[in-house]
Each structure stands twice: as C-alpha cells, then as structure tokens.
Amino acid sequence: MTTRCPITWGLFLGSTALMIRRKRHQLQASQSQLPPSKVVFVLGAPGTGKGTQCQLLEKNLGGNWTHLSAGDLLREVRDSGTGALADLIRSKMQQGAIVPSHITVKLLEQAMTKAHIATKTTKFLIDGFPRSHENLDAWNAAMNKHTIEFVLNFECPEDVLYVVCYSTLKSFVCLKTFATCQCPSVHLE
C-alpha cells in the first residue's frame, strides 16, 4: 500500500479547487460580456421629451429595444449614498458641469451588460448622451464594437423648455448646462 504525503495531497486539492474556481469565473465572465450591439443616441435639451419618446419607442418598436437614460444612471449613483464616485457626480451636477465622460460611458456599459444578461437585448436607445465631442470620443474609444445606428435630436424653442422644466420642477441649471456645454451638432463621422 502506498501512502501519500498529506502536504502534497493538500496542495494538489487546493490548487485543483483554485483552477476549477478560476475556470468557472472565466466562463461566467465570457457569458456576461456584452456582444456587439445596435445603439441609437437620443439627444435634446431637458424637457424636449427624450425619455417619453424613448419609452414609446421601446414599447412600440418591437425587436427588444431597451431605453437607458444617462442622466438616470448618473442620478442613481449620486443618490446611492457616499463614496468617491457618488461625491464626484454630486459635485459636478451641483456645479452644472458635465460628469467626466469615462464615468458616464462605464455606467452605460454596465447598464447595457445588465440589460443584456436579463433580456438578451442587443439594441439600445441611449438618451442624453453624448452631450459633447469629448463624450463621443470617450464612447468611441471604449465602445467601438457597437454600431451607432442613428441619432434622434429633439429640438424645442427655449421659451417652451423653460415652461416645461418649470412645470415639471426640473432645475433651470439643467438648461443652463445644456446651453453652455451641449454640442447640438455632434457629428458621428
């Protein structure tokens, strides 16, 4: 009868368990990665109806489109409590400044991945993004495997926007930020 060294046997079992765990993690990661997707950017000032139209499109288009609002994603992190990311987003929003592009792109990517895992969708209506050329550059750098199908740009007279924002209790800071930071003619060439 052959006896085995308990230390060798323990090392063998431990390393085998680690390898199995690593393979499972790699398999889960590969299954949860977002495949190339179709994206429609929906742009316009606060109060132009981007969210409302996206909800209608999501409901009526068919083909499993998912609406993601960049602003809602940022507000969700801001309102989640404390932490460096929440503090940074809160600070930028209070100043009426645009949140750094890489942060917004990362939040969009996480939301797209989450939606894909839940519903297998690969079609996204992204409202409120990009708001600048720098936003678009960050998107192209990080998300180049996705196809931008087209851009919907909603326009509305400024006096109407003030009435809509006031009646829905949206901040006039939003309109000021839009007017100073928005690049209404972001070209996707």
C-alpha positions as a Markdown table, in Angstrom:
| # | Residue | x | y | z |
|---|---|---|---|---|
| 1 | Met | 0.0 | 0.0 | 0.0 |
| 2 | Thr | 1.3 | 3.4 | -1.0 |
| 3 | Thr | 1.0 | 6.3 | 1.4 |
| 4 | Arg | 0.6 | 9.8 | 0.2 |
| 5 | Cys | 2.2 | 12.8 | 1.9 |
| 6 | Pro | -0.7 | 14.9 | 3.4 |
| 7 | Ile | 1.0 | 18.1 | 2.5 |
| 8 | Thr | 1.4 | 17.1 | -1.2 |
| 9 | Trp | -2.2 | 15.8 | -1.2 |
| 10 | Gly | -3.5 | 19.1 | 0.3 |
| 11 | Leu | -1.5 | 21.2 | -2.2 |
| 12 | Phe | -2.9 | 19.1 | -5.0 |
| 13 | Leu | -6.6 | 19.5 | -3.8 |
| 14 | Gly | -6.1 | 23.2 | -3.1 |
| 15 | Ser | -4.6 | 24.0 | -6.5 |
| 16 | Thr | -7.3 | 21.9 | -8.2 |
| 17 | Ala | -10.0 | 23.8 | -6.4 |
| 18 | Leu | -8.5 | 27.1 | -7.4 |
| 19 | Met | -8.2 | 26.1 | -11.0 |
| 20 | Ile | -11.9 | 25.0 | -11.1 |
| 21 | Arg | -12.9 | 28.3 | -9.5 |
| 22 | Arg | -10.9 | 30.3 | -12.0 |
| 23 | Lys | -12.4 | 28.4 | -15.0 |
| 24 | Arg | -15.9 | 29.0 | -13.6 |
| 25 | His | -15.2 | 32.7 | -13.2 |
| 26 | Gln | -13.8 | 32.9 | -16.7 |
| 27 | Leu | -16.9 | 31.1 | -18.1 |
| 28 | Gln | -19.3 | 33.4 | -16.2 |
| 29 | Ala | -17.3 | 36.5 | -17.4 |
| 30 | Ser | -17.4 | 35.3 | -21.1 |
| 31 | Gln | -21.2 | 34.6 | -20.8 |
| 32 | Ser | -21.9 | 38.0 | -19.3 |
| 33 | Gln | -20.0 | 40.1 | -21.8 |
| 34 | Leu | -22.0 | 42.3 | -24.0 |
| 35 | Pro | -21.9 | 41.3 | -27.7 |
| 36 | Pro | -21.8 | 43.9 | -30.4 |
| 37 | Ser | -25.0 | 45.9 | -30.1 |
| 38 | Lys | -27.0 | 48.5 | -32.0 |
| 39 | Val | -27.3 | 51.9 | -30.4 |
| 40 | Val | -29.5 | 54.9 | -31.1 |
| 41 | Phe | -28.4 | 58.1 | -29.4 |
| 42 | Val | -31.4 | 60.3 | -28.4 |
| 43 | Leu | -30.4 | 63.9 | -27.9 |
| 44 | Gly | -32.1 | 67.2 | -26.9 |
| 45 | Ala | -32.4 | 69.7 | -24.2 |
| 46 | Pro | -34.1 | 68.9 | -20.8 |
| 47 | Gly | -37.8 | 68.9 | -21.3 |
| 48 | Thr | -37.9 | 68.0 | -25.1 |
| 49 | Gly | -39.4 | 64.6 | -24.4 |
| 50 | Lys | -36.4 | 62.3 | -24.9 |
| 51 | Gly | -37.4 | 60.0 | -22.1 |
| 52 | Thr | -41.1 | 59.9 | -23.1 |
| 53 | Gln | -40.3 | 59.2 | -26.7 |
| 54 | Cys | -37.8 | 56.5 | -25.8 |
| 55 | Gln | -40.4 | 54.8 | -23.6 |
| 56 | Leu | -42.8 | 54.9 | -26.5 |
| 57 | Leu | -40.2 | 53.6 | -29.0 |
| 58 | Glu | -39.2 | 50.8 | -26.6 |
| 59 | Lys | -42.8 | 49.8 | -26.2 |
| 60 | Asn | -43.8 | 50.1 | -29.9 |
| 61 | Leu | -40.7 | 49.3 | -32.0 |
| 62 | Gly | -40.6 | 45.6 | -31.2 |
| 63 | Gly | -37.3 | 43.8 | -31.6 |
| 64 | Asn | -36.4 | 44.0 | -27.9 |
| 65 | Trp | -35.1 | 47.6 | -27.6 |
| 66 | Thr | -34.0 | 48.9 | -24.2 |
| 67 | His | -34.1 | 52.5 | -23.1 |
| 68 | Leu | -31.2 | 53.8 | -21.0 |
| 69 | Ser | -31.0 | 57.3 | -19.7 |
| 70 | Ala | -27.5 | 58.6 | -19.0 |
| 71 | Gly | -29.0 | 61.1 | -16.6 |
| 72 | Asp | -31.0 | 58.5 | -14.7 |
| 73 | Leu | -27.8 | 56.3 | -14.4 |
| 74 | Leu | -25.8 | 59.3 | -13.0 |
| 75 | Arg | -28.6 | 60.2 | -10.6 |
| 76 | Glu | -28.8 | 56.6 | -9.4 |
| 77 | Val | -25.1 | 56.6 | -8.4 |
| 78 | Arg | -25.3 | 60.1 | -7.0 |
| 79 | Asp | -28.3 | 59.1 | -4.8 |
| 80 | Ser | -26.8 | 55.8 | -3.8 |
| 81 | Gly | -25.0 | 57.4 | -0.8 |
| 82 | Thr | -21.4 | 58.1 | -0.2 |
| 83 | Gly | -18.3 | 57.1 | -1.9 |
| 84 | Ala | -15.8 | 58.9 | -4.2 |
| 85 | Leu | -17.9 | 58.3 | -7.3 |
| 86 | Ala | -21.2 | 59.5 | -5.8 |
| 87 | Asp | -19.4 | 62.5 | -4.4 |
| 88 | Leu | -17.8 | 63.4 | -7.7 |
| 89 | Ile | -21.1 | 63.0 | -9.6 |
| 90 | Arg | -22.9 | 65.1 | -7.0 |
| 91 | Ser | -20.3 | 67.8 | -7.2 |
| 92 | Lys | -20.4 | 68.0 | -11.0 |
| 93 | Met | -24.2 | 68.1 | -11.1 |
| 94 | Gln | -24.4 | 70.8 | -8.4 |
| 95 | Gln | -22.0 | 72.9 | -10.5 |
| 96 | Gly | -24.0 | 72.3 | -13.6 |
| 97 | Ala | -20.9 | 70.6 | -15.2 |
| 98 | Ile | -20.7 | 67.5 | -17.3 |
| 99 | Val | -19.6 | 64.4 | -15.4 |
| 100 | Pro | -16.3 | 63.0 | -16.9 |
| 101 | Ser | -17.0 | 61.1 | -20.0 |
| 102 | His | -15.3 | 57.9 | -19.0 |
| 103 | Ile | -17.5 | 57.6 | -15.9 |
| 104 | Thr | -20.7 | 58.0 | -18.0 |
| 105 | Val | -19.5 | 55.6 | -20.6 |
| 106 | Lys | -18.7 | 53.0 | -17.9 |
| 107 | Leu | -22.1 | 53.4 | -16.3 |
| 108 | Leu | -23.8 | 52.9 | -19.8 |
| 109 | Glu | -21.7 | 49.9 | -20.5 |
| 110 | Gln | -22.6 | 48.3 | -17.1 |
| 111 | Ala | -26.3 | 49.1 | -17.7 |
| 112 | Met | -26.2 | 47.6 | -21.2 |
| 113 | Thr | -24.5 | 44.5 | -19.9 |
| 114 | Lys | -27.0 | 44.1 | -17.2 |
| 115 | Ala | -29.9 | 44.5 | -19.6 |
| 116 | His | -28.3 | 42.0 | -22.0 |
| 117 | Ile | -27.9 | 39.4 | -19.2 |
| 118 | Ala | -31.6 | 40.0 | -18.1 |
| 119 | Thr | -33.3 | 40.1 | -21.5 |
| 120 | Lys | -30.6 | 39.2 | -24.2 |
| 121 | Thr | -31.2 | 42.5 | -25.8 |
| 122 | Thr | -28.6 | 44.0 | -28.1 |
| 123 | Lys | -30.5 | 47.1 | -29.1 |
| 124 | Phe | -30.3 | 50.3 | -27.0 |
| 125 | Leu | -31.9 | 53.7 | -27.0 |
| 126 | Ile | -29.5 | 55.9 | -25.1 |
| 127 | Asp | -31.0 | 59.2 | -24.1 |
| 128 | Gly | -29.0 | 62.2 | -23.0 |
| 129 | Phe | -25.6 | 61.0 | -24.4 |
| 130 | Pro | -23.3 | 62.1 | -25.9 |
| 131 | Arg | -23.5 | 65.8 | -24.8 |
| 132 | Ser | -20.1 | 66.9 | -26.2 |
| 133 | His | -17.5 | 65.9 | -28.7 |
| 134 | Glu | -15.4 | 64.6 | -25.7 |
| 135 | Asn | -18.3 | 62.4 | -24.7 |
| 136 | Leu | -18.4 | 60.9 | -28.2 |
| 137 | Asp | -14.7 | 60.4 | -28.3 |
| 138 | Ala | -14.8 | 58.5 | -25.0 |
| 139 | Trp | -17.7 | 56.4 | -26.3 |
| 140 | Asn | -15.8 | 55.6 | -29.5 |
| 141 | Ala | -12.7 | 54.7 | -27.6 |
| 142 | Ala | -14.4 | 52.3 | -25.1 |
| 143 | Met | -17.4 | 51.0 | -27.1 |
| 144 | Asn | -16.2 | 50.8 | -30.7 |
| 145 | Lys | -17.6 | 47.3 | -31.1 |
| 146 | His | -21.1 | 48.7 | -31.0 |
| 147 | Thr | -22.9 | 50.2 | -34.1 |
| 148 | Ile | -24.4 | 53.6 | -33.8 |
| 149 | Glu | -27.5 | 53.2 | -36.0 |
| 150 | Phe | -28.5 | 56.8 | -36.0 |
| 151 | Val | -29.1 | 59.9 | -33.8 |
| 152 | Leu | -32.5 | 61.3 | -32.9 |
| 153 | Asn | -32.2 | 65.0 | -32.0 |
| 154 | Phe | -35.3 | 66.6 | -30.4 |
| 155 | Glu | -35.5 | 70.4 | -30.7 |
| 156 | Cys | -37.8 | 72.7 | -28.9 |
| 157 | Pro | -38.0 | 76.5 | -28.6 |
| 158 | Glu | -36.2 | 77.8 | -25.4 |
| 159 | Asp | -39.2 | 79.6 | -24.0 |
| 160 | Val | -41.2 | 76.3 | -24.2 |
| 161 | Leu | -38.3 | 74.5 | -22.5 |
| 162 | Tyr | -38.4 | 76.9 | -19.6 |
| 163 | Val | -42.2 | 76.4 | -19.1 |
| 164 | Val | -41.8 | 72.6 | -19.3 |
| 165 | Cys | -38.9 | 72.5 | -16.9 |
| 166 | Tyr | -40.7 | 74.8 | -14.5 |
| 167 | Ser | -43.9 | 72.8 | -14.7 |
| 168 | Thr | -42.1 | 69.5 | -14.1 |
| 169 | Leu | -39.9 | 71.1 | -11.4 |
| 170 | Lys | -36.7 | 70.4 | -13.3 |
| 171 | Ser | -33.8 | 72.6 | -12.5 |
| 172 | Phe | -33.0 | 75.7 | -14.6 |
| 173 | Val | -29.4 | 74.7 | -14.0 |
| 174 | Cys | -30.1 | 71.8 | -16.5 |
| 175 | Leu | -31.0 | 74.3 | -19.2 |
| 176 | Lys | -28.0 | 76.5 | -18.4 |
| 177 | Thr | -25.7 | 73.5 | -18.6 |
| 178 | Phe | -27.3 | 72.3 | -21.8 |
| 179 | Ala | -26.9 | 75.8 | -23.4 |
| 180 | Thr | -23.2 | 76.1 | -22.4 |
| 181 | Cys | -22.0 | 72.6 | -22.8 |
| 182 | Gln | -24.2 | 70.9 | -25.4 |
| 183 | Cys | -22.8 | 70.4 | -28.8 |
| 184 | Pro | -26.1 | 70.2 | -30.8 |
| 185 | Ser | -24.1 | 69.4 | -33.9 |
| 186 | Val | -22.1 | 66.4 | -32.7 |
| 187 | His | -21.2 | 64.6 | -36.0 |
| 188 | Leu | -20.7 | 60.9 | -36.0 |
| 189 | Glu | -18.4 | 60.7 | -38.9 |
